[in-house]
């Protein structure tokens, strides 16, 4: 225990001894009490309805999950027209979903005022395009 410390965490460590760290309000230290991972309820998340975990919003969109259900009606109609699909058909092609991701990111970059965030979005678009190119090259080699 540290000088003047009256309580300890008390959790069992990997060695099998009791943890001697200073506890938080919940009685455990920061390593054994578990800090909050953020709201899981979609209504409590700020700006982005697609975010999960403790992401309050998506800054670049590089790691945004894009599925057919999460596309807007406008995006779904545009894809159906481009690929001449019937209204009940869906696209499960990962390349098409990456195109949607890039289109969303480019829209964010057009709306962005801060120059540094604009650069982050542009760099993320470049990384995604590189990943797509790598996937295409590996498929062509098969």
Biotite code that builds the C-alpha atoms (Angstrom):
import biotite.structure as struc

atoms = struc.array([
    struc.Atom([0.000, 0.000, 0.000], chain_id="A", res_id=1, res_name="UNK", atom_name="CA", element="C"),
    struc.Atom([1.065, 3.550, -0.646], chain_id="A", res_id=2, res_name="UNK", atom_name="CA", element="C"),
    struc.Atom([1.615, 5.973, 2.225], chain_id="A", res_id=3, res_name="UNK", atom_name="CA", element="C"),
    struc.Atom([-1.703, 7.295, 3.551], chain_id="A", res_id=4, res_name="UNK", atom_name="CA", element="C"),
    struc.Atom([-3.755, 4.792, 1.533], chain_id="A", res_id=5, res_name="UNK", atom_name="CA", element="C"),
    struc.Atom([-6.369, 3.064, 3.642], chain_id="A", res_id=6, res_name="UNK", atom_name="CA", element="C"),
    struc.Atom([-8.116, 0.900, 1.044], chain_id="A", res_id=7, res_name="UNK", atom_name="CA", element="C"),
    struc.Atom([-6.931, -1.255, -1.839], chain_id="A", res_id=8, res_name="UNK", atom_name="CA", element="C"),
    struc.Atom([-8.587, -2.779, -4.871], chain_id="A", res_id=9, res_name="UNK", atom_name="CA", element="C"),
    struc.Atom([-8.327, -6.299, -3.509], chain_id="A", res_id=10, res_name="UNK", atom_name="CA", element="C"),
    struc.Atom([-8.946, -8.095, -6.819], chain_id="A", res_id=11, res_name="UNK", atom_name="CA", element="C"),
    struc.Atom([-6.967, -11.268, -7.446], chain_id="A", res_id=12, res_name="UNK", atom_name="CA", element="C"),
    struc.Atom([-4.025, -10.635, -9.780], chain_id="A", res_id=13, res_name="UNK", atom_name="CA", element="C"),
    struc.Atom([-2.430, -13.076, -12.232], chain_id="A", res_id=14, res_name="UNK", atom_name="CA", element="C"),
    struc.Atom([0.099, -14.031, -9.569], chain_id="A", res_id=15, res_name="UNK", atom_name="CA", element="C"),
    struc.Atom([-2.720, -14.968, -7.223], chain_id="A", res_id=16, res_name="UNK", atom_name="CA", element="C"),
    struc.Atom([-2.027, -12.110, -4.815], chain_id="A", res_id=17, res_name="UNK", atom_name="CA", element="C"),
    struc.Atom([-4.393, -9.275, -4.004], chain_id="A", res_id=18, res_name="UNK", atom_name="CA", element="C"),
    struc.Atom([-4.170, -6.064, -6.058], chain_id="A", res_id=19, res_name="UNK", atom_name="CA", element="C"),
    struc.Atom([-2.689, -3.144, -4.091], chain_id="A", res_id=20, res_name="UNK", atom_name="CA", element="C"),
    struc.Atom([-3.798, -0.310, -6.417], chain_id="A", res_id=21, res_name="UNK", atom_name="CA", element="C"),
    struc.Atom([-5.902, 2.637, -5.317], chain_id="A", res_id=22, res_name="UNK", atom_name="CA", element="C"),
    struc.Atom([-9.603, 1.908, -5.942], chain_id="A", res_id=23, res_name="UNK", atom_name="CA", element="C"),
    struc.Atom([-12.069, 4.055, -7.882], chain_id="A", res_id=24, res_name="UNK", atom_name="CA", element="C"),
    struc.Atom([-15.531, 4.939, -6.578], chain_id="A", res_id=25, res_name="UNK", atom_name="CA", element="C"),
    struc.Atom([-16.825, 1.449, -7.420], chain_id="A", res_id=26, res_name="UNK", atom_name="CA", element="C"),
    struc.Atom([-14.243, -0.157, -5.083], chain_id="A", res_id=27, res_name="UNK", atom_name="CA", element="C"),
    struc.Atom([-11.937, -1.571, -7.772], chain_id="A", res_id=28, res_name="UNK", atom_name="CA", element="C"),
    struc.Atom([-8.893, -0.062, -9.475], chain_id="A", res_id=29, res_name="UNK", atom_name="CA", element="C"),
    struc.Atom([-8.902, 1.132, -13.087], chain_id="A", res_id=30, res_name="UNK", atom_name="CA", element="C"),
    struc.Atom([-7.607, -2.238, -14.285], chain_id="A", res_id=31, res_name="UNK", atom_name="CA", element="C"),
    struc.Atom([-10.015, -4.449, -12.359], chain_id="A", res_id=32, res_name="UNK", atom_name="CA", element="C"),
    struc.Atom([-13.104, -2.234, -12.133], chain_id="A", res_id=33, res_name="UNK", atom_name="CA", element="C"),
    struc.Atom([-13.469, -1.761, -15.836], chain_id="A", res_id=34, res_name="UNK", atom_name="CA", element="C"),
    struc.Atom([-13.978, 1.713, -17.140], chain_id="A", res_id=35, res_name="UNK", atom_name="CA", element="C"),
    struc.Atom([-17.122, 2.283, -19.162], chain_id="A", res_id=36, res_name="UNK", atom_name="CA", element="C"),
    struc.Atom([-17.076, 1.283, -22.814], chain_id="A", res_id=37, res_name="UNK", atom_name="CA", element="C"),
    struc.Atom([-19.757, 3.842, -23.565], chain_id="A", res_id=38, res_name="UNK", atom_name="CA", element="C"),
    struc.Atom([-23.453, 3.570, -24.302], chain_id="A", res_id=39, res_name="UNK", atom_name="CA", element="C"),
    struc.Atom([-24.707, 0.496, -26.129], chain_id="A", res_id=40, res_name="UNK", atom_name="CA", element="C"),
    struc.Atom([-28.172, 1.980, -26.670], chain_id="A", res_id=41, res_name="UNK", atom_name="CA", element="C"),
    struc.Atom([-28.454, 3.483, -30.165], chain_id="A", res_id=42, res_name="UNK", atom_name="CA", element="C"),
    struc.Atom([-30.624, 6.352, -28.875], chain_id="A", res_id=43, res_name="UNK", atom_name="CA", element="C"),
    struc.Atom([-27.866, 7.477, -26.522], chain_id="A", res_id=44, res_name="UNK", atom_name="CA", element="C"),
    struc.Atom([-25.257, 7.649, -29.266], chain_id="A", res_id=45, res_name="UNK", atom_name="CA", element="C"),
    struc.Atom([-24.826, 11.188, -30.557], chain_id="A", res_id=46, res_name="UNK", atom_name="CA", element="C"),
    struc.Atom([-24.797, 11.742, -34.268], chain_id="A", res_id=47, res_name="UNK", atom_name="CA", element="C"),
    struc.Atom([-24.427, 8.402, -36.001], chain_id="A", res_id=48, res_name="UNK", atom_name="CA", element="C"),
    struc.Atom([-27.191, 5.814, -35.908], chain_id="A", res_id=49, res_name="UNK", atom_name="CA", element="C"),
    struc.Atom([-24.858, 3.136, -37.378], chain_id="A", res_id=50, res_name="UNK", atom_name="CA", element="C"),
    struc.Atom([-22.228, 3.483, -34.643], chain_id="A", res_id=51, res_name="UNK", atom_name="CA", element="C"),
    struc.Atom([-21.808, 0.750, -32.050], chain_id="A", res_id=52, res_name="UNK", atom_name="CA", element="C"),
    struc.Atom([-19.843, 0.518, -28.825], chain_id="A", res_id=53, res_name="UNK", atom_name="CA", element="C"),
    struc.Atom([-18.388, 3.748, -27.533], chain_id="A", res_id=54, res_name="UNK", atom_name="CA", element="C"),
    struc.Atom([-18.089, 5.470, -30.924], chain_id="A", res_id=55, res_name="UNK", atom_name="CA", element="C"),
    struc.Atom([-20.083, 8.648, -30.575], chain_id="A", res_id=56, res_name="UNK", atom_name="CA", element="C"),
    struc.Atom([-19.686, 9.374, -34.282], chain_id="A", res_id=57, res_name="UNK", atom_name="CA", element="C"),
    struc.Atom([-17.703, 8.232, -37.246], chain_id="A", res_id=58, res_name="UNK", atom_name="CA", element="C"),
    struc.Atom([-15.001, 10.707, -38.210], chain_id="A", res_id=59, res_name="UNK", atom_name="CA", element="C"),
    struc.Atom([-13.693, 9.308, -41.484], chain_id="A", res_id=60, res_name="UNK", atom_name="CA", element="C"),
    struc.Atom([-15.924, 6.302, -42.184], chain_id="A", res_id=61, res_name="UNK", atom_name="CA", element="C"),
    struc.Atom([-13.012, 3.978, -42.919], chain_id="A", res_id=62, res_name="UNK", atom_name="CA", element="C"),
    struc.Atom([-14.211, 1.362, -40.429], chain_id="A", res_id=63, res_name="UNK", atom_name="CA", element="C"),
    struc.Atom([-17.931, 1.993, -40.759], chain_id="A", res_id=64, res_name="UNK", atom_name="CA", element="C"),
    struc.Atom([-19.976, -1.187, -41.133], chain_id="A", res_id=65, res_name="UNK", atom_name="CA", element="C"),
    struc.Atom([-21.879, -1.087, -44.397], chain_id="A", res_id=66, res_name="UNK", atom_name="CA", element="C"),
    struc.Atom([-24.567, -3.659, -45.077], chain_id="A", res_id=67, res_name="UNK", atom_name="CA", element="C"),
    struc.Atom([-27.612, -3.568, -47.322], chain_id="A", res_id=68, res_name="UNK", atom_name="CA", element="C"),
    struc.Atom([-29.886, -2.913, -44.328], chain_id="A", res_id=69, res_name="UNK", atom_name="CA", element="C"),
    struc.Atom([-27.857, 0.142, -43.282], chain_id="A", res_id=70, res_name="UNK", atom_name="CA", element="C"),
    struc.Atom([-27.976, 1.779, -46.711], chain_id="A", res_id=71, res_name="UNK", atom_name="CA", element="C"),
    struc.Atom([-30.357, 4.662, -47.154], chain_id="A", res_id=72, res_name="UNK", atom_name="CA", element="C"),
    struc.Atom([-33.284, 4.232, -49.538], chain_id="A", res_id=73, res_name="UNK", atom_name="CA", element="C"),
    struc.Atom([-31.590, 6.598, -51.969], chain_id="A", res_id=74, res_name="UNK", atom_name="CA", element="C"),
    struc.Atom([-28.388, 4.516, -51.936], chain_id="A", res_id=75, res_name="UNK", atom_name="CA", element="C"),
    struc.Atom([-30.345, 1.292, -52.410], chain_id="A", res_id=76, res_name="UNK", atom_name="CA", element="C"),
    struc.Atom([-32.252, 2.730, -55.377], chain_id="A", res_id=77, res_name="UNK", atom_name="CA", element="C"),
    struc.Atom([-29.044, 4.019, -56.965], chain_id="A", res_id=78, res_name="UNK", atom_name="CA", element="C"),
    struc.Atom([-27.404, 0.587, -56.656], chain_id="A", res_id=79, res_name="UNK", atom_name="CA", element="C"),
    struc.Atom([-30.498, -1.168, -58.021], chain_id="A", res_id=80, res_name="UNK", atom_name="CA", element="C"),
    struc.Atom([-30.485, 1.125, -61.052], chain_id="A", res_id=81, res_name="UNK", atom_name="CA", element="C"),
    struc.Atom([-26.742, 0.788, -61.643], chain_id="A", res_id=82, res_name="UNK", atom_name="CA", element="C"),
    struc.Atom([-26.799, -3.018, -61.435], chain_id="A", res_id=83, res_name="UNK", atom_name="CA", element="C"),
    struc.Atom([-30.319, -3.417, -62.944], chain_id="A", res_id=84, res_name="UNK", atom_name="CA", element="C"),
    struc.Atom([-31.770, -5.314, -59.999], chain_id="A", res_id=85, res_name="UNK", atom_name="CA", element="C"),
    struc.Atom([-35.369, -6.076, -59.189], chain_id="A", res_id=86, res_name="UNK", atom_name="CA", element="C"),
    struc.Atom([-36.802, -4.314, -56.075], chain_id="A", res_id=87, res_name="UNK", atom_name="CA", element="C"),
    struc.Atom([-36.513, -7.454, -53.918], chain_id="A", res_id=88, res_name="UNK", atom_name="CA", element="C"),
    struc.Atom([-32.913, -8.258, -54.946], chain_id="A", res_id=89, res_name="UNK", atom_name="CA", element="C"),
    struc.Atom([-29.839, -7.261, -52.937], chain_id="A", res_id=90, res_name="UNK", atom_name="CA", element="C"),
    struc.Atom([-26.139, -6.838, -53.579], chain_id="A", res_id=91, res_name="UNK", atom_name="CA", element="C"),
    struc.Atom([-23.743, -8.761, -51.361], chain_id="A", res_id=92, res_name="UNK", atom_name="CA", element="C"),
    struc.Atom([-20.621, -7.927, -53.341], chain_id="A", res_id=93, res_name="UNK", atom_name="CA", element="C"),
    struc.Atom([-17.942, -6.449, -51.013], chain_id="A", res_id=94, res_name="UNK", atom_name="CA", element="C"),
    struc.Atom([-16.540, -4.282, -53.818], chain_id="A", res_id=95, res_name="UNK", atom_name="CA", element="C"),
    struc.Atom([-19.884, -2.554, -54.297], chain_id="A", res_id=96, res_name="UNK", atom_name="CA", element="C"),
    struc.Atom([-20.147, -1.928, -50.559], chain_id="A", res_id=97, res_name="UNK", atom_name="CA", element="C"),
    struc.Atom([-16.636, -0.426, -50.605], chain_id="A", res_id=98, res_name="UNK", atom_name="CA", element="C"),
    struc.Atom([-17.804, 1.887, -53.384], chain_id="A", res_id=99, res_name="UNK", atom_name="CA", element="C"),
    struc.Atom([-20.651, 3.006, -51.106], chain_id="A", res_id=100, res_name="UNK", atom_name="CA", element="C"),
    struc.Atom([-18.139, 3.545, -48.283], chain_id="A", res_id=101, res_name="UNK", atom_name="CA", element="C"),
    struc.Atom([-15.949, 5.686, -50.539], chain_id="A", res_id=102, res_name="UNK", atom_name="CA", element="C"),
    struc.Atom([-18.961, 7.680, -51.758], chain_id="A", res_id=103, res_name="UNK", atom_name="CA", element="C"),
    struc.Atom([-19.996, 8.385, -48.157], chain_id="A", res_id=104, res_name="UNK", atom_name="CA", element="C"),
    struc.Atom([-16.460, 9.404, -47.245], chain_id="A", res_id=105, res_name="UNK", atom_name="CA", element="C"),
    struc.Atom([-16.225, 11.735, -50.223], chain_id="A", res_id=106, res_name="UNK", atom_name="CA", element="C"),
    struc.Atom([-19.514, 13.318, -49.150], chain_id="A", res_id=107, res_name="UNK", atom_name="CA", element="C"),
    struc.Atom([-18.071, 13.842, -45.656], chain_id="A", res_id=108, res_name="UNK", atom_name="CA", element="C"),
    struc.Atom([-14.950, 15.415, -47.168], chain_id="A", res_id=109, res_name="UNK", atom_name="CA", element="C"),
    struc.Atom([-17.073, 17.857, -49.192], chain_id="A", res_id=110, res_name="UNK", atom_name="CA", element="C"),
    struc.Atom([-18.937, 18.897, -46.029], chain_id="A", res_id=111, res_name="UNK", atom_name="CA", element="C"),
    struc.Atom([-15.787, 19.169, -43.875], chain_id="A", res_id=112, res_name="UNK", atom_name="CA", element="C"),
    struc.Atom([-14.592, 22.631, -42.917], chain_id="A", res_id=113, res_name="UNK", atom_name="CA", element="C"),
    struc.Atom([-11.527, 21.704, -40.859], chain_id="A", res_id=114, res_name="UNK", atom_name="CA", element="C"),
    struc.Atom([-8.545, 21.169, -43.168], chain_id="A", res_id=115, res_name="UNK", atom_name="CA", element="C"),
    struc.Atom([-6.872, 18.530, -40.981], chain_id="A", res_id=116, res_name="UNK", atom_name="CA", element="C"),
    struc.Atom([-10.014, 16.403, -40.761], chain_id="A", res_id=117, res_name="UNK", atom_name="CA", element="C"),
    struc.Atom([-10.393, 16.754, -44.526], chain_id="A", res_id=118, res_name="UNK", atom_name="CA", element="C"),
    struc.Atom([-6.866, 15.356, -44.941], chain_id="A", res_id=119, res_name="UNK", atom_name="CA", element="C"),
    struc.Atom([-7.691, 12.453, -42.583], chain_id="A", res_id=120, res_name="UNK", atom_name="CA", element="C"),
    struc.Atom([-10.708, 11.554, -44.704], chain_id="A", res_id=121, res_name="UNK", atom_name="CA", element="C"),
    struc.Atom([-8.702, 11.749, -47.921], chain_id="A", res_id=122, res_name="UNK", atom_name="CA", element="C"),
    struc.Atom([-5.991, 9.503, -46.452], chain_id="A", res_id=123, res_name="UNK", atom_name="CA", element="C"),
    struc.Atom([-8.642, 7.002, -45.327], chain_id="A", res_id=124, res_name="UNK", atom_name="CA", element="C"),
    struc.Atom([-10.107, 6.946, -48.863], chain_id="A", res_id=125, res_name="UNK", atom_name="CA", element="C"),
    struc.Atom([-6.647, 6.217, -50.256], chain_id="A", res_id=126, res_name="UNK", atom_name="CA", element="C"),
    struc.Atom([-6.161, 3.332, -47.798], chain_id="A", res_id=127, res_name="UNK", atom_name="CA", element="C"),
    struc.Atom([-9.527, 1.817, -48.726], chain_id="A", res_id=128, res_name="UNK", atom_name="CA", element="C"),
    struc.Atom([-8.747, 2.063, -52.421], chain_id="A", res_id=129, res_name="UNK", atom_name="CA", element="C"),
    struc.Atom([-5.427, 0.324, -51.746], chain_id="A", res_id=130, res_name="UNK", atom_name="CA", element="C"),
    struc.Atom([-7.218, -2.493, -49.896], chain_id="A", res_id=131, res_name="UNK", atom_name="CA", element="C"),
    struc.Atom([-9.671, -2.877, -52.775], chain_id="A", res_id=132, res_name="UNK", atom_name="CA", element="C"),
    struc.Atom([-6.796, -3.063, -55.268], chain_id="A", res_id=133, res_name="UNK", atom_name="CA", element="C"),
    struc.Atom([-5.089, -5.722, -53.152], chain_id="A", res_id=134, res_name="UNK", atom_name="CA", element="C"),
    struc.Atom([-8.284, -7.792, -53.071], chain_id="A", res_id=135, res_name="UNK", atom_name="CA", element="C"),
    struc.Atom([-8.672, -7.512, -56.826], chain_id="A", res_id=136, res_name="UNK", atom_name="CA", element="C"),
    struc.Atom([-5.048, -8.570, -57.405], chain_id="A", res_id=137, res_name="UNK", atom_name="CA", element="C"),
    struc.Atom([-5.380, -11.627, -55.135], chain_id="A", res_id=138, res_name="UNK", atom_name="CA", element="C"),
    struc.Atom([-8.583, -12.695, -56.903], chain_id="A", res_id=139, res_name="UNK", atom_name="CA", element="C"),
    struc.Atom([-6.932, -12.293, -60.299], chain_id="A", res_id=140, res_name="UNK", atom_name="CA", element="C"),
    struc.Atom([-4.037, -14.522, -59.237], chain_id="A", res_id=141, res_name="UNK", atom_name="CA", element="C"),
    struc.Atom([-6.375, -17.413, -58.275], chain_id="A", res_id=142, res_name="UNK", atom_name="CA", element="C"),
])
